[in-house]
Amino acid sequence: MLWLVAVALFGSFVSLYYYLIVLKVIFVDQPAGSTSQRLNFSTPGDFVKSVTIIALAAAVLFLGIMPQTLAARIIASLP
């Protein structure tokens, strides 16, 4: 069974390499033509994006603080 542990370790190292590449691109590399971008609410697309993000963040916070509201409905629907 030692060979199975070696295969699992090798797979873990390969996946760790790929995950670290993603993290490097997100946090270390500078985007091409990097400029400071701010939301411009004069365009409808930016307003819709902002409202969507705010609504989803509020839903996540609400369900995180009061999970019993959703859990009660789920439990009630079970046979």
PDB file with SEQRES, HELIX, SHEET and CRYST1 records, atoms N, CA, C and O in Angstrom:
SEQRES   1 A   79  MET LEU TRP LEU VAL ALA VAL ALA LEU PHE GLY SER PHE          
SEQRES   2 A   79  VAL SER LEU TYR TYR TYR LEU ILE VAL LEU LYS VAL ILE          
SEQRES   3 A   79  PHE VAL ASP GLN PRO ALA GLY SER THR SER GLN ARG LEU          
SEQRES   4 A   79  ASN PHE SER THR PRO GLY ASP PHE VAL LYS SER VAL THR          
SEQRES   5 A   79  ILE ILE ALA LEU ALA ALA ALA VAL LEU PHE LEU GLY ILE          
SEQRES   6 A   79  MET PRO GLN THR LEU ALA ALA ARG ILE ILE ALA SER LEU          
SEQRES   7 A   79  PRO                                                          
HELIX    1 AA1 LEU A    2  PHE A   27  1                                  26    
HELIX    2 AA2 PRO A   44  ILE A   65  1                                  22    
HELIX    3 AA3 GLN A   68  SER A   77  1                                  10    
CRYST1    1.000    1.000    1.000  90.00  90.00  90.00 P 1           1          
ATOM      1  N   MET A   1       0.796  -1.195   0.000  1.00  0.00           N  
ATOM      2  CA  MET A   1       0.000   0.000   0.000  1.00  0.00           C  
ATOM      3  C   MET A   1       0.845   1.269   0.000  1.00  0.00           C  
ATOM      4  O   MET A   1       0.308   2.369  -0.130  1.00  0.00           O  
ATOM      5  N   LEU A   2       2.117   1.133   0.140  1.00  0.00           N  
ATOM      6  CA  LEU A   2       2.999   2.288   0.125  1.00  0.00           C  
ATOM      7  C   LEU A   2       3.000   2.957  -1.245  1.00  0.00           C  
ATOM      8  O   LEU A   2       3.136   4.177  -1.342  1.00  0.00           O  
ATOM      9  N   TRP A   3       2.850   2.167  -2.298  1.00  0.00           N  
ATOM     10  CA  TRP A   3       2.819   2.741  -3.638  1.00  0.00           C  
ATOM     11  C   TRP A   3       1.587   3.629  -3.818  1.00  0.00           C  
ATOM     12  O   TRP A   3       1.635   4.625  -4.540  1.00  0.00           O  
ATOM     13  N   LEU A   4       0.490   3.267  -3.161  1.00  0.00           N  
ATOM     14  CA  LEU A   4      -0.722   4.064  -3.261  1.00  0.00           C  
ATOM     15  C   LEU A   4      -0.543   5.420  -2.573  1.00  0.00           C  
ATOM     16  O   LEU A   4      -1.050   6.435  -3.050  1.00  0.00           O  
ATOM     17  N   VAL A   5       0.168   5.431  -1.471  1.00  0.00           N  
ATOM     18  CA  VAL A   5       0.477   6.683  -0.784  1.00  0.00           C  
ATOM     19  C   VAL A   5       1.359   7.556  -1.670  1.00  0.00           C  
ATOM     20  O   VAL A   5       1.165   8.770  -1.738  1.00  0.00           O  
ATOM     21  N   ALA A   6       2.329   6.941  -2.349  1.00  0.00           N  
ATOM     22  CA  ALA A   6       3.212   7.687  -3.245  1.00  0.00           C  
ATOM     23  C   ALA A   6       2.425   8.287  -4.408  1.00  0.00           C  
ATOM     24  O   ALA A   6       2.683   9.427  -4.796  1.00  0.00           O  
ATOM     25  N   VAL A   7       1.485   7.554  -4.963  1.00  0.00           N  
ATOM     26  CA  VAL A   7       0.662   8.070  -6.057  1.00  0.00           C  
ATOM     27  C   VAL A   7      -0.206   9.225  -5.561  1.00  0.00           C  
ATOM     28  O   VAL A   7      -0.362  10.228  -6.259  1.00  0.00           O  
ATOM     29  N   ALA A   8      -0.768   9.091  -4.369  1.00  0.00           N  
ATOM     30  CA  ALA A   8      -1.599  10.162  -3.814  1.00  0.00           C  
ATOM     31  C   ALA A   8      -0.769  11.414  -3.554  1.00  0.00           C  
ATOM     32  O   ALA A   8      -1.230  12.525  -3.816  1.00  0.00           O  
ATOM     33  N   LEU A   9       0.434  11.249  -3.048  1.00  0.00           N  
ATOM     34  CA  LEU A   9       1.321  12.399  -2.827  1.00  0.00           C  
ATOM     35  C   LEU A   9       1.692  13.066  -4.138  1.00  0.00           C  
ATOM     36  O   LEU A   9       1.708  14.293  -4.229  1.00  0.00           O  
ATOM     37  N   PHE A  10       1.990  12.271  -5.151  1.00  0.00           N  
ATOM     38  CA  PHE A  10       2.324  12.833  -6.457  1.00  0.00           C  
ATOM     39  C   PHE A  10       1.143  13.623  -7.015  1.00  0.00           C  
ATOM     40  O   PHE A  10       1.325  14.721  -7.540  1.00  0.00           O  
ATOM     41  N   GLY A  11      -0.061  13.075  -6.905  1.00  0.00           N  
ATOM     42  CA  GLY A  11      -1.250  13.785  -7.370  1.00  0.00           C  
ATOM     43  C   GLY A  11      -1.480  15.071  -6.595  1.00  0.00           C  
ATOM     44  O   GLY A  11      -1.893  16.081  -7.166  1.00  0.00           O  
ATOM     45  N   SER A  12      -1.216  15.037  -5.304  1.00  0.00           N  
ATOM     46  CA  SER A  12      -1.368  16.238  -4.485  1.00  0.00           C  
ATOM     47  C   SER A  12      -0.379  17.312  -4.901  1.00  0.00           C  
ATOM     48  O   SER A  12      -0.736  18.489  -4.962  1.00  0.00           O  
ATOM     49  N   PHE A  13       0.858  16.927  -5.189  1.00  0.00           N  
ATOM     50  CA  PHE A  13       1.856  17.904  -5.607  1.00  0.00           C  
ATOM     51  C   PHE A  13       1.521  18.507  -6.963  1.00  0.00           C  
ATOM     52  O   PHE A  13       1.719  19.702  -7.178  1.00  0.00           O  
ATOM     53  N   VAL A  14       1.021  17.695  -7.869  1.00  0.00           N  
ATOM     54  CA  VAL A  14       0.633  18.205  -9.186  1.00  0.00           C  
ATOM     55  C   VAL A  14      -0.517  19.208  -9.042  1.00  0.00           C  
ATOM     56  O   VAL A  14      -0.482  20.278  -9.650  1.00  0.00           O  
ATOM     57  N   SER A  15      -1.532  18.872  -8.247  1.00  0.00           N  
ATOM     58  CA  SER A  15      -2.658  19.785  -8.084  1.00  0.00           C  
ATOM     59  C   SER A  15      -2.229  21.046  -7.334  1.00  0.00           C  
ATOM     60  O   SER A  15      -2.712  22.135  -7.643  1.00  0.00           O  
ATOM     61  N   LEU A  16      -1.342  20.921  -6.368  1.00  0.00           N  
ATOM     62  CA  LEU A  16      -0.851  22.084  -5.642  1.00  0.00           C  
ATOM     63  C   LEU A  16      -0.121  23.030  -6.590  1.00  0.00           C  
ATOM     64  O   LEU A  16      -0.254  24.248  -6.473  1.00  0.00           O  
ATOM     65  N   TYR A  17       0.645  22.483  -7.525  1.00  0.00           N  
ATOM     66  CA  TYR A  17       1.348  23.303  -8.502  1.00  0.00           C  
ATOM     67  C   TYR A  17       0.364  24.136  -9.315  1.00  0.00           C  
ATOM     68  O   TYR A  17       0.578  25.331  -9.516  1.00  0.00           O  
ATOM     69  N   TYR A  18      -0.715  23.508  -9.785  1.00  0.00           N  
ATOM     70  CA  TYR A  18      -1.679  24.233 -10.602  1.00  0.00           C  
ATOM     71  C   TYR A  18      -2.465  25.258  -9.783  1.00  0.00           C  
ATOM     72  O   TYR A  18      -2.761  26.345 -10.280  1.00  0.00           O  
ATOM     73  N   TYR A  19      -2.804  24.932  -8.549  1.00  0.00           N  
ATOM     74  CA  TYR A  19      -3.498  25.901  -7.697  1.00  0.00           C  
ATOM     75  C   TYR A  19      -2.600  27.095  -7.393  1.00  0.00           C  
ATOM     76  O   TYR A  19      -3.077  28.229  -7.352  1.00  0.00           O  
ATOM     77  N   LEU A  20      -1.322  26.859  -7.181  1.00  0.00           N  
ATOM     78  CA  LEU A  20      -0.407  27.962  -6.894  1.00  0.00           C  
ATOM     79  C   LEU A  20      -0.226  28.868  -8.104  1.00  0.00           C  
ATOM     80  O   LEU A  20      -0.016  30.070  -7.946  1.00  0.00           O  
ATOM     81  N   ILE A  21      -0.305  28.311  -9.309  1.00  0.00           N  
ATOM     82  CA  ILE A  21      -0.228  29.147 -10.513  1.00  0.00           C  
ATOM     83  C   ILE A  21      -1.409  30.115 -10.549  1.00  0.00           C  
ATOM     84  O   ILE A  21      -1.242  31.292 -10.870  1.00  0.00           O  
ATOM     85  N   VAL A  22      -2.596  29.619 -10.221  1.00  0.00           N  
ATOM     86  CA  VAL A  22      -3.780  30.478 -10.216  1.00  0.00           C  
ATOM     87  C   VAL A  22      -3.625  31.584  -9.167  1.00  0.00           C  
ATOM     88  O   VAL A  22      -3.920  32.746  -9.446  1.00  0.00           O  
ATOM     89  N   LEU A  23      -3.167  31.232  -7.976  1.00  0.00           N  
ATOM     90  CA  LEU A  23      -2.976  32.232  -6.935  1.00  0.00           C  
ATOM     91  C   LEU A  23      -1.911  33.252  -7.323  1.00  0.00           C  
ATOM     92  O   LEU A  23      -2.032  34.432  -6.994  1.00  0.00           O  
ATOM     93  N   LYS A  24      -0.877  32.807  -8.014  1.00  0.00           N  
ATOM     94  CA  LYS A  24       0.169  33.726  -8.456  1.00  0.00           C  
ATOM     95  C   LYS A  24      -0.399  34.725  -9.455  1.00  0.00           C  
ATOM     96  O   LYS A  24      -0.100  35.916  -9.380  1.00  0.00           O  
ATOM     97  N   VAL A  25      -1.205  34.254 -10.375  1.00  0.00           N  
ATOM     98  CA  VAL A  25      -1.797  35.154 -11.370  1.00  0.00           C  
ATOM     99  C   VAL A  25      -2.729  36.157 -10.698  1.00  0.00           C  
ATOM    100  O   VAL A  25      -2.771  37.325 -11.083  1.00  0.00           O  
ATOM    101  N   ILE A  26      -3.478  35.702  -9.693  1.00  0.00           N  
ATOM    102  CA  ILE A  26      -4.429  36.594  -9.029  1.00  0.00           C  
ATOM    103  C   ILE A  26      -3.718  37.651  -8.198  1.00  0.00           C  
ATOM    104  O   ILE A  26      -4.062  38.831  -8.276  1.00  0.00           O  
ATOM    105  N   PHE A  27      -2.729  37.246  -7.401  1.00  0.00           N  
ATOM    106  CA  PHE A  27      -2.173  38.151  -6.405  1.00  0.00           C  
ATOM    107  C   PHE A  27      -0.839  38.788  -6.771  1.00  0.00           C  
ATOM    108  O   PHE A  27      -0.516  39.851  -6.241  1.00  0.00           O  
ATOM    109  N   VAL A  28      -0.052  38.181  -7.655  1.00  0.00           N  
ATOM    110  CA  VAL A  28       1.293  38.677  -7.910  1.00  0.00           C  
ATOM    111  C   VAL A  28       1.406  39.382  -9.251  1.00  0.00           C  
ATOM    112  O   VAL A  28       1.938  40.490  -9.324  1.00  0.00           O  
ATOM    113  N   ASP A  29       0.916  38.760 -10.309  1.00  0.00           N  
ATOM    114  CA  ASP A  29       1.078  39.324 -11.651  1.00  0.00           C  
ATOM    115  C   ASP A  29       0.238  40.583 -11.819  1.00  0.00           C  
ATOM    116  O   ASP A  29      -0.883  40.673 -11.317  1.00  0.00           O  
ATOM    117  N   GLN A  30       0.797  41.545 -12.528  1.00  0.00           N  
ATOM    118  CA  GLN A  30       0.080  42.773 -12.842  1.00  0.00           C  
ATOM    119  C   GLN A  30      -0.687  42.580 -14.144  1.00  0.00           C  
ATOM    120  O   GLN A  30      -0.135  42.033 -15.098  1.00  0.00           O  
ATOM    121  N   PRO A  31      -1.932  43.009 -14.208  1.00  0.00           N  
ATOM    122  CA  PRO A  31      -2.676  42.880 -15.464  1.00  0.00           C  
ATOM    123  C   PRO A  31      -2.103  43.797 -16.534  1.00  0.00           C  
ATOM    124  O   PRO A  31      -1.540  44.849 -16.234  1.00  0.00           O  
ATOM    125  N   ALA A  32      -2.255  43.386 -17.770  1.00  0.00           N  
ATOM    126  CA  ALA A  32      -1.758  44.187 -18.889  1.00  0.00           C  
ATOM    127  C   ALA A  32      -2.533  45.495 -18.947  1.00  0.00           C  
ATOM    128  O   ALA A  32      -3.763  45.499 -18.882  1.00  0.00           O  
ATOM    129  N   GLY A  33      -1.814  46.603 -19.070  1.00  0.00           N  
ATOM    130  CA  GLY A  33      -2.454  47.902 -19.129  1.00  0.00           C  
ATOM    131  C   GLY A  33      -3.175  48.226 -17.839  1.00  0.00           C  
ATOM    132  O   GLY A  33      -4.287  48.754 -17.853  1.00  0.00           O  
ATOM    133  N   SER A  34      -2.544  47.911 -16.731  1.00  0.00           N  
ATOM    134  CA  SER A  34      -3.192  48.087 -15.440  1.00  0.00           C  
ATOM    135  C   SER A  34      -3.420  49.559 -15.143  1.00  0.00           C  
ATOM    136  O   SER A  34      -2.477  50.344 -15.047  1.00  0.00           O  
ATOM    137  N   THR A  35      -4.666  49.911 -15.001  1.00  0.00           N  
ATOM    138  CA  THR A  35      -5.051  51.252 -14.607  1.00  0.00           C  
ATOM    139  C   THR A  35      -6.080  51.132 -13.499  1.00  0.00           C  
ATOM    140  O   THR A  35      -6.715  50.089 -13.341  1.00  0.00           O  
ATOM    141  N   SER A  36      -6.238  52.159 -12.762  1.00  0.00           N  
ATOM    142  CA  SER A  36      -7.225  52.156 -11.696  1.00  0.00           C  
ATOM    143  C   SER A  36      -8.609  52.243 -12.322  1.00  0.00           C  
ATOM    144  O   SER A  36      -8.922  53.192 -13.040  1.00  0.00           O  
ATOM    145  N   GLN A  37      -9.432  51.237 -12.037  1.00  0.00           N  
ATOM    146  CA  GLN A  37     -10.771  51.219 -12.605  1.00  0.00           C  
ATOM    147  C   GLN A  37     -11.782  51.440 -11.495  1.00  0.00           C  
ATOM    148  O   GLN A  37     -11.730  50.789 -10.451  1.00  0.00           O  
ATOM    149  N   ARG A  38     -12.682  52.344 -11.725  1.00  0.00           N  
ATOM    150  CA  ARG A  38     -13.759  52.601 -10.785  1.00  0.00           C  
ATOM    151  C   ARG A  38     -15.070  52.355 -11.498  1.00  0.00           C  
ATOM    152  O   ARG A  38     -15.169  52.467 -12.720  1.00  0.00           O  
ATOM    153  N   LEU A  39     -16.069  52.019 -10.712  1.00  0.00           N  
ATOM    154  CA  LEU A  39     -17.379  51.816 -11.307  1.00  0.00           C  
ATOM    155  C   LEU A  39     -17.960  53.154 -11.740  1.00  0.00           C  
ATOM    156  O   LEU A  39     -17.914  54.142 -11.007  1.00  0.00           O  
ATOM    157  N   ASN A  40     -18.500  53.158 -12.937  1.00  0.00           N  
ATOM    158  CA  ASN A  40     -19.131  54.353 -13.485  1.00  0.00           C  
ATOM    159  C   ASN A  40     -20.630  54.083 -13.534  1.00  0.00           C  
ATOM    160  O   ASN A  40     -21.101  53.336 -14.392  1.00  0.00           O  
ATOM    161  N   PHE A  41     -21.378  54.688 -12.616  1.00  0.00           N  
ATOM    162  CA  PHE A  41     -22.790  54.390 -12.523  1.00  0.00           C  
ATOM    163  C   PHE A  41     -23.606  55.050 -13.626  1.00  0.00           C  
ATOM    164  O   PHE A  41     -24.825  54.884 -13.673  1.00  0.00           O  
ATOM    165  N   SER A  42     -22.955  55.792 -14.510  1.00  0.00           N  
ATOM    166  CA  SER A  42     -23.707  56.396 -15.606  1.00  0.00           C  
ATOM    167  C   SER A  42     -24.029  55.362 -16.679  1.00  0.00           C  
ATOM    168  O   SER A  42     -24.932  55.574 -17.489  1.00  0.00           O  
ATOM    169  N   THR A  43     -23.300  54.245 -16.695  1.00  0.00           N  
ATOM    170  CA  THR A  43     -23.618  53.192 -17.658  1.00  0.00           C  
ATOM    171  C   THR A  43     -24.515  52.170 -16.974  1.00  0.00           C  
ATOM    172  O   THR A  43     -24.276  51.828 -15.816  1.00  0.00           O  
ATOM    173  N   PRO A  44     -25.531  51.679 -17.655  1.00  0.00           N  
ATOM    174  CA  PRO A  44     -26.471  50.736 -17.031  1.00  0.00           C  
ATOM    175  C   PRO A  44     -25.808  49.425 -16.609  1.00  0.00           C  
ATOM    176  O   PRO A  44     -26.221  48.822 -15.618  1.00  0.00           O  
ATOM    177  N   GLY A  45     -24.804  48.980 -17.329  1.00  0.00           N  
ATOM    178  CA  GLY A  45     -24.162  47.713 -17.002  1.00  0.00           C  
ATOM    179  C   GLY A  45     -23.491  47.737 -15.643  1.00  0.00           C  
ATOM    180  O   GLY A  45     -23.597  46.771 -14.887  1.00  0.00           O  
ATOM    181  N   ASP A  46     -22.795  48.829 -15.314  1.00  0.00           N  
ATOM    182  CA  ASP A  46     -22.128  48.925 -14.020  1.00  0.00           C  
ATOM    183  C   ASP A  46     -23.141  49.008 -12.881  1.00  0.00           C  
ATOM    184  O   ASP A  46     -22.913  48.447 -11.809  1.00  0.00           O  
ATOM    185  N   PHE A  47     -24.252  49.700 -13.103  1.00  0.00           N  
ATOM    186  CA  PHE A  47     -25.279  49.796 -12.068  1.00  0.00           C  
ATOM    187  C   PHE A  47     -25.884  48.429 -11.786  1.00  0.00           C  
ATOM    188  O   PHE A  47     -26.099  48.070 -10.628  1.00  0.00           O  
ATOM    189  N   VAL A  48     -26.160  47.664 -12.838  1.00  0.00           N  
ATOM    190  CA  VAL A  48     -26.745  46.329 -12.676  1.00  0.00           C  
ATOM    191  C   VAL A  48     -25.767  45.417 -11.949  1.00  0.00           C  
ATOM    192  O   VAL A  48     -26.172  44.644 -11.080  1.00  0.00           O  
ATOM    193  N   LYS A  49     -24.483  45.497 -12.292  1.00  0.00           N  
ATOM    194  CA  LYS A  49     -23.477  44.680 -11.609  1.00  0.00           C  
ATOM    195  C   LYS A  49     -23.412  45.020 -10.131  1.00  0.00           C  
ATOM    196  O   LYS A  49     -23.339  44.127  -9.287  1.00  0.00           O  
ATOM    197  N   SER A  50     -23.439  46.293  -9.818  1.00  0.00           N  
ATOM    198  CA  SER A  50     -23.354  46.720  -8.421  1.00  0.00           C  
ATOM    199  C   SER A  50     -24.570  46.272  -7.629  1.00  0.00           C  
ATOM    200  O   SER A  50     -24.434  45.791  -6.505  1.00  0.00           O  
ATOM    201  N   VAL A  51     -25.746  46.424  -8.199  1.00  0.00           N  
ATOM    202  CA  VAL A  51     -26.967  46.004  -7.509  1.00  0.00           C  
ATOM    203  C   VAL A  51     -26.963  44.491  -7.297  1.00  0.00           C  
ATOM    204  O   VAL A  51     -27.363  44.011  -6.237  1.00  0.00           O  
ATOM    205  N   THR A  52     -26.517  43.747  -8.294  1.00  0.00           N  
ATOM    206  CA  THR A  52     -26.463  42.295  -8.176  1.00  0.00           C  
ATOM    207  C   THR A  52     -25.503  41.873  -7.073  1.00  0.00           C  
ATOM    208  O   THR A  52     -25.833  41.006  -6.263  1.00  0.00           O  
ATOM    209  N   ILE A  53     -24.331  42.469  -7.034  1.00  0.00           N  
ATOM    210  CA  ILE A  53     -23.343  42.128  -6.011  1.00  0.00           C  
ATOM    211  C   ILE A  53     -23.866  42.477  -4.625  1.00  0.00           C  
ATOM    212  O   ILE A  53     -23.703  41.694  -3.689  1.00  0.00           O  
ATOM    213  N   ILE A  54     -24.488  43.629  -4.482  1.00  0.00           N  
ATOM    214  CA  ILE A  54     -25.023  44.037  -3.184  1.00  0.00           C  
ATOM    215  C   ILE A  54     -26.144  43.095  -2.745  1.00  0.00           C  
ATOM    216  O   ILE A  54     -26.206  42.714  -1.576  1.00  0.00           O  
ATOM    217  N   ALA A  55     -27.023  42.719  -3.660  1.00  0.00           N  
ATOM    218  CA  ALA A  55     -28.130  41.826  -3.316  1.00  0.00           C  
ATOM    219  C   ALA A  55     -27.623  40.445  -2.909  1.00  0.00           C  
ATOM    220  O   ALA A  55     -28.108  39.871  -1.934  1.00  0.00           O  
ATOM    221  N   LEU A  56     -26.661  39.914  -3.638  1.00  0.00           N  
ATOM    222  CA  LEU A  56     -26.125  38.597  -3.298  1.00  0.00           C  
ATOM    223  C   LEU A  56     -25.351  38.629  -1.987  1.00  0.00           C  
ATOM    224  O   LEU A  56     -25.433  37.690  -1.195  1.00  0.00           O  
ATOM    225  N   ALA A  57     -24.604  39.699  -1.754  1.00  0.00           N  
ATOM    226  CA  ALA A  57     -23.881  39.828  -0.488  1.00  0.00           C  
ATOM    227  C   ALA A  57     -24.854  39.916   0.681  1.00  0.00           C  
ATOM    228  O   ALA A  57     -24.614  39.326   1.734  1.00  0.00           O  
ATOM    229  N   ALA A  58     -25.944  40.645   0.503  1.00  0.00           N  
ATOM    230  CA  ALA A  58     -26.948  40.738   1.559  1.00  0.00           C  
ATOM    231  C   ALA A  58     -27.595  39.378   1.823  1.00  0.00           C  
ATOM    232  O   ALA A  58     -27.849  39.027   2.975  1.00  0.00           O  
ATOM    233  N   ALA A  59     -27.863  38.614   0.770  1.00  0.00           N  
ATOM    234  CA  ALA A  59     -28.449  37.282   0.945  1.00  0.00           C  
ATOM    235  C   ALA A  59     -27.493  36.359   1.687  1.00  0.00           C  
ATOM    236  O   ALA A  59     -27.916  35.610   2.568  1.00  0.00           O  
ATOM    237  N   VAL A  60     -26.222  36.404   1.345  1.00  0.00           N  
ATOM    238  CA  VAL A  60     -25.224  35.568   2.025  1.00  0.00           C  
ATOM    239  C   VAL A  60     -25.121  35.959   3.494  1.00  0.00           C  
ATOM    240  O   VAL A  60     -25.077  35.088   4.363  1.00  0.00           O  
ATOM    241  N   LEU A  61     -25.084  37.251   3.782  1.00  0.00           N  
ATOM    242  CA  LEU A  61     -25.017  37.692   5.172  1.00  0.00           C  
ATOM    243  C   LEU A  61     -26.277  37.293   5.942  1.00  0.00           C  
ATOM    244  O   LEU A  61     -26.180  36.814   7.072  1.00  0.00           O  
ATOM    245  N   PHE A  62     -27.448  37.483   5.350  1.00  0.00           N  
ATOM    246  CA  PHE A  62     -28.697  37.137   6.016  1.00  0.00           C  
ATOM    247  C   PHE A  62     -28.764  35.646   6.324  1.00  0.00           C  
ATOM    248  O   PHE A  62     -29.106  35.256   7.440  1.00  0.00           O  
ATOM    249  N   LEU A  63     -28.437  34.812   5.335  1.00  0.00           N  
ATOM    250  CA  LEU A  63     -28.497  33.363   5.551  1.00  0.00           C  
ATOM    251  C   LEU A  63     -27.378  32.886   6.468  1.00  0.00           C  
ATOM    252  O   LEU A  63     -27.512  31.842   7.107  1.00  0.00           O  
ATOM    253  N   GLY A  64     -26.278  33.628   6.544  1.00  0.00           N  
ATOM    254  CA  GLY A  64     -25.215  33.265   7.469  1.00  0.00           C  
ATOM    255  C   GLY A  64     -25.561  33.612   8.895  1.00  0.00           C  
ATOM    256  O   GLY A  64     -25.184  32.895   9.822  1.00  0.00           O  
ATOM    257  N   ILE A  65     -26.281  34.712   9.082  1.00  0.00           N  
ATOM    258  CA  ILE A  65     -26.655  35.135  10.426  1.00  0.00           C  
ATOM    259  C   ILE A  65     -27.893  34.382  10.908  1.00  0.00           C  
ATOM    260  O   ILE A  65     -27.982  34.013  12.079  1.00  0.00           O  
ATOM    261  N   MET A  66     -28.846  34.154  10.006  1.00  0.00           N  
ATOM    262  CA  MET A  66     -30.098  33.487  10.379  1.00  0.00           C  
ATOM    263  C   MET A  66     -30.348  32.269   9.487  1.00  0.00           C  
ATOM    264  O   MET A  66     -31.262  32.297   8.663  1.00  0.00           O  
ATOM    265  N   PRO A  67     -29.561  31.205   9.630  1.00  0.00           N  
ATOM    266  CA  PRO A  67     -29.743  30.043   8.757  1.00  0.00           C  
ATOM    267  C   PRO A  67     -31.029  29.274   9.026  1.00  0.00           C  
ATOM    268  O   PRO A  67     -31.476  28.505   8.175  1.00  0.00           O  
ATOM    269  N   GLN A  68     -31.634  29.470  10.204  1.00  0.00           N  
ATOM    270  CA  GLN A  68     -32.842  28.725  10.522  1.00  0.00           C  
ATOM    271  C   GLN A  68     -34.000  29.084   9.598  1.00  0.00           C  
ATOM    272  O   GLN A  68     -34.922  28.285   9.437  1.00  0.00           O  
ATOM    273  N   THR A  69     -33.974  30.272   8.986  1.00  0.00           N  
ATOM    274  CA  THR A  69     -35.070  30.638   8.079  1.00  0.00           C  
ATOM    275  C   THR A  69     -35.099  29.724   6.856  1.00  0.00           C  
ATOM    276  O   THR A  69     -36.167  29.298   6.417  1.00  0.00           O  
ATOM    277  N   LEU A  70     -33.944  29.433   6.322  1.00  0.00           N  
ATOM    278  CA  LEU A  70     -33.876  28.531   5.172  1.00  0.00           C  
ATOM    279  C   LEU A  70     -33.952  27.080   5.614  1.00  0.00           C  
ATOM    280  O   LEU A  70     -34.598  26.267   4.953  1.00  0.00           O  
ATOM    281  N   ALA A  71     -33.307  26.745   6.717  1.00  0.00           N  
ATOM    282  CA  ALA A  71     -33.297  25.358   7.200  1.00  0.00           C  
ATOM    283  C   ALA A  71     -34.699  24.900   7.574  1.00  0.00           C  
ATOM    284  O   ALA A  71     -35.049  23.745   7.334  1.00  0.00           O  
ATOM    285  N   ALA A  72     -35.506  25.775   8.153  1.00  0.00           N  
ATOM    286  CA  ALA A  72     -36.876  25.402   8.532  1.00  0.00           C  
ATOM    287  C   ALA A  72     -37.709  25.033   7.304  1.00  0.00           C  
ATOM    288  O   ALA A  72     -38.493  24.084   7.341  1.00  0.00           O  
ATOM    289  N   ARG A  73     -37.537  25.781   6.229  1.00  0.00           N  
ATOM    290  CA  ARG A  73     -38.277  25.470   4.985  1.00  0.00           C  
ATOM    291  C   ARG A  73     -37.809  24.153   4.383  1.00  0.00           C  
ATOM    292  O   ARG A  73     -38.616  23.374   3.876  1.00  0.00           O  
ATOM    293  N   ILE A  74     -36.507  23.904   4.440  1.00  0.00           N  
ATOM    294  CA  ILE A  74     -35.977  22.652   3.887  1.00  0.00           C  
ATOM    295  C   ILE A  74     -36.475  21.461   4.694  1.00  0.00           C  
ATOM    296  O   ILE A  74     -36.904  20.455   4.129  1.00  0.00           O  
ATOM    297  N   ILE A  75     -36.418  21.580   6.018  1.00  0.00           N  
ATOM    298  CA  ILE A  75     -36.867  20.479   6.877  1.00  0.00           C  
ATOM    299  C   ILE A  75     -38.365  20.261   6.718  1.00  0.00           C  
ATOM    300  O   ILE A  75     -38.826  19.120   6.728  1.00  0.00           O  
ATOM    301  N   ALA A  76     -39.123  21.324   6.574  1.00  0.00           N  
ATOM    302  CA  ALA A  76     -40.577  21.182   6.414  1.00  0.00           C  
ATOM    303  C   ALA A  76     -40.948  20.501   5.099  1.00  0.00           C  
ATOM    304  O   ALA A  76     -41.998  19.865   5.009  1.00  0.00           O  
ATOM    305  N   SER A  77     -40.107  20.624   4.091  1.00  0.00           N  
ATOM    306  CA  SER A  77     -40.437  20.026   2.799  1.00  0.00           C  
ATOM    307  C   SER A  77     -40.058  18.546   2.715  1.00  0.00           C  
ATOM    308  O   SER A  77     -40.450  17.859   1.772  1.00  0.00           O  
ATOM    309  N   LEU A  78     -39.305  18.060   3.687  1.00  0.00           N  
ATOM    310  CA  LEU A  78     -38.925  16.640   3.682  1.00  0.00           C  
ATOM    311  C   LEU A  78     -40.104  15.778   4.099  1.00  0.00           C  
ATOM    312  O   LEU A  78     -40.907  16.178   4.942  1.00  0.00           O  
ATOM    313  N   PRO A  79     -40.207  14.579   3.501  1.00  0.00           N  
ATOM    314  CA  PRO A  79     -41.331  13.695   3.864  1.00  0.00           C  
ATOM    315  C   PRO A  79     -41.171  13.088   5.254  1.00  0.00           C  
ATOM    316  O   PRO A  79     -42.031  12.328   5.698  1.00  0.00           O  
TER     317      PRO A  79                                                      
END                                                                             
